[in-house]
């Protein structure tokens, strides 16, 4: 039986038990695993624990998910657990997971994969401090349906649906984005902008255009696990640059430049994820000086621009898009599933980036792009962002009190959407224990290229105001 007194989490115990039965052929290839609900009943655990365990088996390649039928033991002549570089199953189910699994194979790959999957599938209806987006009710608005209705009138719908849109993106949206960038002093004409299917797609376009397998890339650390995984999957050499309160560690960057001649530096200048740090003007000028001296480009991910003051220091504003490529999107502030992002670059580089987009997607859907343009032009997005910022300030203050009241400390000054919290215990283990109880955490190891053990975790201030979560958290942490 599974036991709550074991050093392993319930999720790990269940996954190990099923994996052993599969390897010993007590569960034969093609055998159907119990449904999530039935397995939870049999084992006396929550459905969230079963989902997480099945996710681990998926990431190891021991089972496969069949749409509307359930989970089945894979029919394979090899042991997938001994060959994690060869993931199997539906590529749409595991493509992102397999990248993370390969990158983290030396340390609990299944746990990391399960957590990444959980970022997109909530483990329960409880508030989820580890989520990377605002709760849906924070983004609810009346103007978004209005914008979509305007775009789906008969004439407009035919215009936007019955032919391919412009490869660079909807012209109206690019004009709107150009005007919006003026407000943060980033000089980008409409023909310097390319719309993308989210900011992550924009980052991928930059990587595929600027880099080749084996190229060294400087990436801020801590940073988002998906960026590390994506670059490694493309065959890049990641050079982690420690992120300080005022910007990247310039001494480390200088050493990398002298030893490795990196091609690219990936940075989140404003409201850095997960620390909340923002770049200082002095550091920004020194970074740009290094880029000019050592001939590398900078991709500036400004995903959290809508939560930051307009006067915040941005490399793209100081550089005028000479060596910088500006990337942003609207998933965090407006509509995660509209999947609209964009990049801005110098005219020559923009053409190269556009060629990469054409090869991957031809164009991007114009209907939502035109709707977003209307939201920007009417001032709806600006007013919505102001409301969210005000609400976030209150949530951040309340969550910070709960953090401190339950024996944790902040590793960086609370700012923006995320808090970088020191729990005092290994957060990989803590994450598994909390997942058993229906809560998703984001352990600090996820934000490092090689996943070292750490006592840090990232919290989302918007979803960390529930006192009952912190009560369960404190009890679970103390048990560890």
C-alpha positions in Angstrom: 0.0 0.0 0.0 1.0 3.6 -0.5 2.1 5.2 2.7 2.1 8.9 3.8 5.1 8.2 6.1 7.4 7.2 3.3 10.3 9.4 2.3 8.8 9.4 -1.2 5.7 11.3 -2.1 2.5 9.5 -2.9 3.0 10.4 -6.6 6.5 9.0 -6.7 5.4 5.8 -4.9 2.5 5.2 -7.3 4.6 5.9 -10.4 7.4 3.6 -9.2 4.9 0.8 -8.4 3.3 0.9 -11.8 6.7 1.3 -13.6 8.0 -1.8 -11.8 4.9 -3.8 -12.8 5.4 -2.7 -16.4 9.1 -3.6 -16.4 8.4 -7.0 -14.8 5.7 -7.6 -17.4 3.0 -7.9 -14.8 1.3 -5.3 -17.0 1.7 -6.4 -20.6 2.1 -4.2 -23.6 -1.3 -2.9 -24.7 -2.8 -3.3 -21.2 -5.1 -0.4 -20.1 -4.3 1.3 -16.8 -7.2 2.0 -14.5 -9.0 5.2 -15.1 -7.8 8.1 -13.0 -10.9 8.0 -10.8 -10.7 4.2 -10.4 -7.0 4.2 -9.6 -7.6 7.0 -7.0 -10.3 4.9 -5.4 -8.1 1.7 -5.4 -5.1 3.4 -3.9 -6.9 5.8 -1.5 -5.3 8.9 -3.0 -6.6 12.0 -4.8 -7.1 12.1 -8.6 -4.4 14.8 -8.7 -1.9 12.2 -7.4 -2.9 9.7 -10.1 -2.7 12.3 -12.9 0.8 13.3 -11.8 1.9 9.6 -11.6 0.6 8.8 -15.0 2.4 11.9 -16.3 5.6 10.6 -15.0 5.0 7.3 -16.8 4.3 9.2 -20.0 7.5 11.1 -19.7 9.5 7.9 -19.2 7.9 6.4 -22.3 6.4 3.5 -20.4 2.7 4.3 -21.2 0.9 6.2 -23.9 -2.3 8.2 -23.8 -5.0 7.4 -26.3 -7.6 10.1 -26.9 -10.9 9.5 -25.0 -9.7 5.9 -24.2 -7.2 6.3 -21.4 -3.6 5.2 -20.6 -2.1 2.1 -22.1 1.2 0.3 -21.6 3.5 1.0 -24.5 4.3 -1.9 -26.9 8.1 -1.6 -27.3 11.0 -3.9 -27.4 13.3 -1.6 -25.5 13.2 -0.2 -22.0 12.2 3.5 -22.5 13.4 4.4 -19.0 16.9 3.4 -20.1 16.7 5.5 -23.3 15.0 8.8 -22.3 16.3 10.4 -25.5 13.8 8.4 -27.5 10.3 9.6 -26.3 7.3 7.8 -27.7 3.6 8.4 -28.0 1.7 11.3 -29.4 4.2 14.1 -30.1 1.6 16.7 -29.3 1.3 15.3 -25.9 5.0 15.1 -25.0 7.0 17.4 -27.3 7.6 20.0 -24.6 7.9 17.4 -21.9 10.5 15.4 -23.8 12.7 18.4 -24.2 12.6 19.0 -20.4 13.0 15.3 -19.7 16.2 15.1 -21.8 17.6 18.2 -20.3 17.0 17.1 -16.8 17.6 13.4 -17.2 20.3 13.4 -14.6 17.9 14.5 -11.9 14.3 13.4 -11.5 13.3 14.0 -15.1 9.8 12.7 -14.6 9.1 15.1 -11.7 10.1 18.0 -13.9 8.0 16.8 -16.8 5.0 16.3 -14.6 5.3 19.8 -13.3 5.6 21.4 -16.7 2.5 19.5 -17.8 0.7 20.6 -14.7 1.4 24.2 -15.6 -1.1 23.8 -18.4 -3.5 21.4 -16.6 -4.4 22.5 -13.1 -4.1 19.7 -10.5 -7.3 20.8 -8.7 -9.7 23.7 -8.4 -7.7 25.1 -5.5 -5.6 28.3 -6.0 -2.3 27.3 -7.6 0.8 29.4 -6.4 3.0 27.8 -9.0 1.0 28.9 -12.0 2.6 31.3 -14.4 -0.5 33.3 -15.4 -3.2 35.3 -13.8 -6.3 33.4 -12.6 -9.0 33.5 -15.3 -11.3 35.8 -13.3 -8.5 38.5 -13.3 -8.6 38.6 -17.1 -12.4 38.5 -17.5 -13.6 41.5 -19.5 -16.5 42.8 -21.5 -14.4 44.4 -24.2 -12.8 41.2 -25.5 -16.1 39.6 -26.6 -17.1 43.0 -28.2 -13.8 43.0 -30.1 -14.3 39.5 -31.4 -18.0 40.2 -32.4 -16.8 43.2 -34.4 -14.4 41.0 -36.3 -16.9 38.2 -37.0 -19.5 40.3 -38.8 -20.1 38.6 -42.1 -18.0 41.0 -44.3 -15.1 41.1 -41.8 -15.1 37.4 -41.1 -14.8 36.7 -44.8 -12.0 39.2 -45.2 -10.0 37.7 -42.3 -10.8 34.0 -42.9 -11.0 33.2 -46.6 -7.5 34.1 -47.6 -4.1 34.0 -46.0 -3.1 37.0 -44.0 0.0 39.1 -44.4 3.2 37.0 -43.6 4.4 39.7 -41.2 1.1 39.8 -39.4 -2.1 41.9 -39.6 -1.2 45.4 -40.8 -3.6 47.1 -38.4 -2.1 45.3 -35.4 1.4 46.1 -36.5 0.5 49.8 -36.7 -1.1 49.6 -33.2 1.9 47.9 -31.8 4.2 50.5 -33.3 2.3 53.2 -31.6 2.2 51.3 -28.3 6.0 50.8 -28.4 6.4 54.6 -28.7 5.1 54.8 -25.1 8.1 52.8 -23.8 10.6 54.6 -26.2 11.2 51.5 -28.4 11.5 52.8 -32.0 9.8 50.3 -34.2 8.0 51.2 -37.4 5.2 48.8 -38.4 7.4 47.2 -41.1 9.9 46.3 -38.3 7.4 44.2 -36.5 6.5 40.5 -37.0 3.5 39.0 -35.2 3.9 35.5 -33.8 1.9 32.8 -32.1 2.7 33.9 -28.6 6.0 35.3 -27.2 7.5 31.8 -27.0 7.1 31.4 -30.8 8.9 34.8 -31.2 11.8 33.5 -29.1 11.9 30.3 -31.2 12.0 32.3 -34.4 14.9 34.3 -33.1 16.8 31.2 -32.1 16.3 29.4 -35.4 17.3 32.5 -37.3 20.3 33.6 -35.4 21.8 30.3 -34.2 23.1 26.9 -35.4 23.5 23.7 -33.4 26.5 24.0 -31.1 26.4 27.8 -30.9 26.9 29.2 -27.4 24.0 31.3 -25.9 24.1 33.4 -22.8 20.9 33.0 -20.7 20.0 34.6 -17.4 19.9 32.3 -14.4 17.6 31.8 -12.7 15.3 31.8 -15.8 12.4 29.9 -17.2 12.9 26.1 -17.6 11.2 26.1 -21.0 13.7 28.5 -22.4 16.6 26.3 -21.2 14.9 23.2 -22.6 14.0 24.8 -25.9 17.6 25.9 -26.6 19.1 22.6 -25.6 16.6 20.8 -27.9 17.9 22.9 -30.7 21.5 21.8 -29.8 22.7 25.1 -28.3 25.3 25.4 -25.6 23.8 27.3 -22.7 26.0 29.7 -20.8 24.1 30.6 -17.6 24.6 34.3 -16.5 23.7 35.0 -12.8 21.0 37.6 -12.6 21.6 40.3 -10.0 19.2 43.0 -8.7 20.5 45.6 -11.2 21.0 43.2 -14.1 23.1 40.3 -15.4 26.5 39.6 -13.8 28.7 41.6 -16.2 32.0 39.9 -15.1 30.6 36.5 -16.0 29.4 37.8 -19.3 32.8 39.3 -20.1 34.5 35.9 -19.3 32.0 34.1 -21.6 32.7 36.6 -24.4 36.4 36.1 -24.1 36.3 32.3 -23.9 33.3 31.3 -26.1 32.3 34.1 -28.4 28.5 33.7 -27.8 26.1 34.6 -30.6 23.1 35.7 -28.4 22.1 36.8 -25.0 18.6 36.2 -23.8 17.4 38.6 -21.1 14.2 39.7 -19.2 15.1 43.3 -18.4 11.9 44.3 -16.6 10.2 42.4 -13.8 12.5 39.4 -14.4 11.0 35.9 -14.0 11.3 34.6 -11.2 13.1 37.3 -9.2 11.1 40.4 -10.1 14.3 42.4 -10.7 14.5 45.2 -13.2 17.5 46.4 -15.1 19.4 49.5 -14.0 20.5 52.1 -16.6 24.2 51.7 -15.7 24.0 47.9 -16.3 22.0 48.3 -19.5 24.7 50.6 -21.0 27.5 48.1 -20.0 25.6 45.2 -21.5 25.2 47.1 -24.8 28.9 48.0 -24.7 29.8 44.3 -24.4 27.4 43.4 -27.2 29.1 45.9 -29.5 32.6 44.9 -28.5 32.0 41.1 -28.9 29.5 41.2 -31.7 26.5 39.4 -30.2 22.8 40.2 -30.4 20.4 40.5 -27.4 16.9 39.2 -27.4 14.9 41.2 -24.8 11.9 39.3 -23.6 9.5 42.0 -22.3 6.6 39.6 -21.5 5.7 41.5 -18.3 5.8 45.0 -19.9 2.1 45.6 -19.1 2.8 45.3 -15.4 5.8 47.6 -15.4 6.1 51.4 -15.4 6.7 52.9 -18.8 9.9 54.5 -17.6 11.5 51.1 -16.8 14.9 50.7 -18.4 14.8 48.6 -21.6 17.8 47.6 -23.7 15.8 48.0 -26.9 15.0 51.6 -26.1 18.6 52.5 -25.4 19.9 50.6 -28.4 17.3 51.6 -30.9 17.0 47.9 -32.1 20.5 47.9 -33.5 21.7 44.9 -31.6 18.6 44.2 -29.7 15.5 42.2 -30.7 12.4 43.1 -28.7 9.9 40.3 -27.9 6.6 40.6 -26.1 3.1 39.2 -26.0 -0.4 39.3 -24.5 -0.9 36.0 -22.8 -0.1 37.3 -19.3 -2.3 40.4 -19.4 -5.2 39.7 -21.7 -5.9 36.4 -23.5 -3.6 33.4 -23.0 -5.4 31.4 -25.7 -5.4 34.1 -28.3 -1.7 33.2 -28.7 -0.6 36.6 -30.0 3.0 37.7 -29.6 5.4 39.8 -31.6 9.0 40.7 -32.2 10.6 44.0 -33.4 14.0 44.2 -35.0 16.1 46.3 -37.4 14.8 46.3 -40.9 17.5 43.9 -42.3 17.2 41.5 -39.4 13.4 41.6 -39.5 13.5 40.2 -43.1 15.5 37.2 -41.9 13.2 36.6 -39.0 10.2 36.8 -41.3 11.7 34.2 -43.6 11.9 31.8 -40.6 8.3 32.5 -39.6 7.2 31.8 -43.2 8.9 28.4 -43.2 7.2 27.4 -40.0 3.7 28.8 -40.1 3.3 30.8 -43.4 1.2 33.5 -41.6 -0.5 33.9 -38.3 -4.3 34.0 -37.7 -5.5 37.5 -38.5 -8.9 37.4 -36.8 -7.6 37.7 -33.2 -4.8 40.0 -34.3 -7.4 42.4 -35.7 -9.5 42.1 -32.5 -6.4 42.9 -30.4 -5.6 45.9 -32.6 -9.1 47.3 -31.8 -8.5 46.7 -28.0 -5.3 48.6 -28.2 -6.6 51.5 -30.3 -9.7 52.0 -28.2 -7.6 52.2 -25.0 -9.3 49.1 -23.6 -6.1 47.2 -23.1 -4.4 50.1 -21.4 -7.3 50.6 -18.9 -7.5 46.8 -18.3 -3.8 46.7 -17.6 -4.2 49.5 -15.1 -7.0 47.7 -13.3 -4.9 44.5 -13.1 -1.8 46.4 -11.8 -3.9 47.9 -9.0 -5.4 44.6 -8.1 -2.0 43.0 -8.2 -0.5 45.5 -5.8 -3.1 44.5 -3.2 -2.6 40.8 -3.8 1.2 41.2 -3.5 0.9 42.9 -0.2 -1.4 40.2 1.2 0.6 37.3 -0.1 3.9 38.8 1.2 2.4 38.9 4.7 1.4 35.3 4.4 4.9 34.3 3.2 6.5 35.9 6.2 3.9 34.7 8.7 4.6 31.1 7.7 8.3 31.2 8.2 9.6 31.9 4.7 11.7 34.8 3.5 12.0 36.7 0.2 15.2 36.2 -1.8 14.4 39.4 -3.7 12.2 42.4 -3.1 8.6 41.5 -4.1 7.7 43.1 -7.4 5.6 42.3 -10.4 3.6 39.0 -10.7 6.1 36.7 -9.0 7.8 36.3 -5.7 11.1 34.4 -5.2 10.7 32.7 -1.8 13.1 30.8 0.4 11.2 28.0 2.1 14.1 26.4 4.1 13.6 22.9 2.6 14.3 21.2 -0.7 11.5 22.5 -2.9 11.6 19.5 -5.4 10.5 17.2 -2.6 8.1 19.8 -1.2 6.5 20.2 -4.7 5.7 16.5 -4.9 4.2 16.5 -1.4 2.1 19.5 -2.1 0.9 18.1 -5.5 -0.4 15.1 -3.5 -2.7 17.6 -1.8 -3.8 19.3 -5.0 -1.5 22.3 -4.9 1.0 23.1 -7.7 4.3 24.7 -6.7 7.2 26.0 -8.9 10.4 24.7 -7.3 13.5 26.8 -7.7 15.4 24.1 -9.5 13.2 24.5 -12.5 14.7 28.0 -13.0 18.3 26.7 -13.4 19.8 25.1 -16.4 21.1 22.0 -14.5 18.4 21.8 -11.8 20.6 22.0 -8.6 18.8 21.3 -5.4 17.5 24.5 -3.8 15.2 25.8 -1.0 13.8 28.5 -3.3 10.4 28.5 -5.1 8.5 30.9 -7.3 5.0 32.0 -6.2 2.4 33.8 -8.2 1.1 36.7 -6.0 -2.3 36.6 -7.7 -2.9 33.0 -6.6 -1.0 32.9 -3.3 -3.5 34.8 -1.1 -5.3 31.7 0.2 -4.5 31.3 3.9 -5.6 27.6 3.8 -2.9 26.9 1.2 -0.2 28.4 3.5 -1.5 26.4 6.4 -1.1 23.1 4.4 2.2 24.4 3.1 3.6 25.0 6.5 2.5 21.7 7.8 4.0 19.8 4.8 7.2 21.7 5.0 7.6 21.1 8.7 7.1 17.3 8.1 10.0 17.4 5.7 
